[in-house]
Amino acid sequence: MKRGFRNVATWLGALIIGVAAFCAIFAPLLVPHDPFAQDLGKRLLVPFWMEGSDPQHVLGTDQLGRDYLSRLIWGCRISMLIGVTVSIVSGLIGITIGVLGGFLGGRVDDAVLFAITTRLAIPVVLVALAVVGLLGSSMPLLVITLGLLLWDRFAVVARSTTMQVATLEIALAILLEAALSFLGLGVPPPLPSWGLMIAEAKDYMFFSPWVIVIPGVALFVLVLGINLLGDGLRDLFGARSA
């Protein structure tokens, strides 16, 4: 029974990530409208399940009249791009350092352990805030900063559980990007990051709550899917190695 539930959860996670990856790859073909086009005459249109909705804008529009479904799809593209890129960068750094320490041993291994301990003592969010705050917000800077801050797990488990940790790092990178974008230090506008969409919607949450609920739920579902798939991969490869 327990194994069956885990299998269902793993497949659910894979389905969520598959849908997100499809949206990310084919976003230019899937968006019904230009996600950057503004129309103040159609600002804050309600989504389809509310009375007075516009069939041309299924999820309504934001405070600038931009189509919310289009921005949600494009935001998925940005979140997945940042999550995967950060995981690749941090993975290359961490795996290289971990393998060198384990293979060469001695002083090299001591230096690697010192580097890992030092990194673990650094608060990731505060350092990311400081770097982005000093150097400005841009996607390349965000990817490099998070990649240089999230390599420690790969170094610690550079061999057997690399695939599991990669999925977890994608979720962590997506959440950190959303947090930085919410604070105005992540993806610069008008790019439709989910964190930025939540930040832009907070002034309207009491009058048009759906503008903050939709990107919030999308972020929750994506991170949940990544974690479900990561747990499934951990169980799968753990069983094989046993």
ABEGO torsion letter per residue (X at the ends): XAAAAAAAAAAAAAAAAAAAAAAAAAAAAABABBAABBBAAABGBBBAABBGBBAABAAEBBAAGBBAAAAAAAAAAAAAAAAAAAAAAAAAAAAAAAAAAAAAEEAAAAAAAAAAAAAAABBAAAAAAAAAAAAEBBAAAAAAAAAAAAAAAAAABABAAAAAAAAAAAAAAAAAAAAAAAAGABBBOABBBAAAAAAAAAAAAAABAAAAAAAAAAAAAAAAAAAAAAAAAAAAAAAAAX
